[in-house]
Amino acid sequence: MKKIVFSLILLTTVFAQAQNNTPYWQQHVDYKMDVNMDVTNFRYTGTQELTYTNNSPDTLHRVFYHLFNNAFQPESEMNARLENIADPDSRMVNNKGTREEPQYESRITKLTPDQIGYLKVKSLKQDGNSLDFQEEGTILVVELGKDILPGEKTTFKMEFEGQVPEQIRRSGRNNNDGVDLSMTQWYPKLAEYDFEGWHADPYIAREFHGVWGDFDVKITIDRNYILGGTGVLQNPNEIGYGYEKEGTEVKKPKGKTLTWHFKAHNVHDFAWAADPEFIHDSMETESGVTLHFLYMNDPKVVDNWKNIQPKTAELLKFYNEHIGPYPWEQYSVIQGGDGGMEYANCTLITGGEDYGSLMGTTAHEFAHSWFQQLLGTNESEHPWMDEGFTSYISALAQQTIAGRESENTWSGSYRGYNYIVQSGKEQPMTTHSDRYDLNVAYSIAAYSKGSVFLAQLGYIIGPDNLAKTLNRYYDEWKFKHPTPNDFIRVAEKVSGAELSWYLNDWTRTTNTIDYGIKSVEKSGEKTVVNLERIGLMPMPLDIQVTFADGSEETYYVPLRMMRWEKPALNDDNRTVAKDWAWAFPEYKMEITKGNVSKIVIDDTGLMADIDRSNNTWKADSKENTDSDN
């Protein structure tokens, strides 16, 4: 009998362990690369030594590399998608029709063999032994000669060559700003392997996911070129151009080329840009981080690029406080690319003629140093966790730095979300970033709805709890790959609220929020407010009540499934009503204090109610209105 009981206990224990998630782990890479760039034809050759540590519990039989440059070819998946989507990226097409009746023509289709991009692996060895590999578009499939066991390291040595495409999207040469080289997604990059398996997504349009590691990169290029990008320059006194230490002599080697040597610690990407006409400025910040600025010597942009420099230092201070300390030695803001795009320790931003645009783009891309480069979410699966969180914090930073006040700092994001809901074209935020039917649906889900996710969470758990959540999220998940579940668990630990319902409805469905004031009745000394839930998504409610004497009070209706009540603000005269269970579509709330002149559901606008026309009731009006909101 004792043996049977013991066996049952053992079986139960094993089963319970099987139900738990595997403890967190992540892979590690160390890159050493030596690259030679020929600026006469924009082709380059390179060698790569990559030490890979398998920290997973799995035995790996093969690996995958990204060959991003291969996307910029007429027969690529990127071009096929560009030619078939109803609303192609305007930066990547020419319109042969009219604004009313556009006829889009892909710019990739017209690239000649000298204009396309390519990245080819010439040889690849694992621990000294040659490997078989197959190029499949933007992915290199590698069959290993020796399995990589859990906890083991292996070293890959590679020879590769590439051609920089004419600037179409993000990376390339000879862009509209006149920048010669925007070198992003330029090297064979090992794909990420995590608890979900390999993430060897083809490069079709959008986002990236990478393995944490150290980079040691040497770039040999025409001596007249000025470089900036990821990492810290190791040989500034040989290079000059403002990188040398003050008071030291610059001793450039003889010859037609110079070799720039960069090292970057604990990043998951490496990017750089170069042009012989770059102006290079730098400044030290109070936190010890050096800011670099590289931009074209163009009278139309120089003043704006000068003026943005102290503002970038203010942005750094704001993000350090509201997210967590920037951990690297330097950050570079570089003119190049199209629009703006974040990379490790740097961003590439087009233009500069419009100061407001330059400021806004810098604020957004710099914030990505936290939400993506430091908190490395899988952008392909959860783009809203980097684009949305970045949009949220950069909007708040710009408003604070400019000294402006707004009832809703993120009103633009709410407008975007409401647009896609009303259009009927919304898809769940769990959609893979390449699988959206329309580009506009992706953009609003990632940027607008992702930003609203945080702003609305502040409404649900309170602004102080949201601020603490962002700080703790940084502390617990920096230099890791957090998932949506990891973030919401942090918010629960900080606030004490149950929040899985919020993550589920907002990101995994297209359920909408719609609450209304159905009727208001006077019953003796009481005012009975009949509320209704019209949308499927539940929410707690803040209801602002104004009395005939001008006094105000907030009535808080908790959501039962949260098992929690939001703290009152310091100046909030508040009454906590009984909780509302989601399954009941209607709810009665009683007000016993005096005559009521006005009732508003959420006067802040932070609850993303898709129809606010029924959110306000006035005693002197026969119809509910939302004219004051």
Secondary structure, DSSP 8 states (H G I E B T S, - for coil): -HHHHHHHHHHHHHHHHHHS-------EEEEEEEEEEETTTTEEEEEEEEEEE--SSS-EEEEEEE-GGGGSSTTSHHHHHHHHSSS--GGGEEE-S-SSS--EEETTTT--TTTS-EEEEEEEEETTEE-EEEEETTEEEEEEEEEE-TT-EEEEEEEEEEE--BSSSSSEES-TT--SEEESS-S-EE-EEETTEEE----SSS------EEEEEEEEEETT-EEEESSEES-HHHH-TT-S-TT------SSSEEEEEEEEEEES---EEEETTEEEEEEE-TTS-EEEEEEE--TTTHHHHHHHHHHHHHHHHHHHHHT----SSEEEEEE-SSSEEEETTEEEE---SSHHHHHHHHHHHHHTTTTTTTB---TTT-TIIIIIHHHHHHHHHHHHHHT---S-TTHHHHHHHHHHHHHT----TTS-TT--SSHHHHHIIIIIIHHHHHHHHHHHH-HHHHHHHHHHHHHHHTTB---HHHHHHHHHHHH----HHHHHHHHHS---B-EEEEEEEEETTEEEEEEEE-SSS---EEEEEEETTS-EEEEEE-BGGG-S-----TT--EEE---B-TT-SEEEEEE-SS-EEEEEE-TTS-S-BS-GGGSEEETT-SS---TT-
